[in-house]
Structure formats: C-alpha cells, structure tokens
Amino acid sequence: MTTRRPVWKLAVGEEAPDFELHGTGDSAGKGGPQKRIRLSSYRGNKNVVLVFYPAAFTPV
C-alpha cells in the first residue's frame, strides 16, 4: 500500500501530479475562447516548468 502525500509537499525533482486548467493562449484578455490544458499531454513531448507567484497581480 502506498502512502499518499498532499501535492504541496513535493520534493525538488519529483514528478508533478497531473492537473488540468483553463488557458487563453494568444487571446488572453481579448475575450477569446478558453481551452483546457492538461499537464499529461506534455509529458514525454516537451519540458514544462511550473512557476507560482503567490502575490502576482495583487497590489502590494
């Protein structure tokens, strides 16, 4: 039996769990259609870097 850990406790270099989000691509902020992006669709095809900015786009 494997022990499940919360996703926020990943170690450096550990594979990220699959997730899906909405993306707007080149039409961002222009009212274009949103498309769904899934991390697993890039696995084995492209390198992906995940970056999180906790206070991005917030007045500080």
PyMOL commands that set and color helices and strands:
alter all, ss='L'
color gray80, all
select helices_A, chain A and resi 7-9+25-27+39-41
alter helices_A, ss='H'
color red, helices_A
select strands_A, chain A and resi 20-23+35-38
alter strands_A, ss='S'
color yellow, strands_A
deselect
rebuild
show_as cartoon
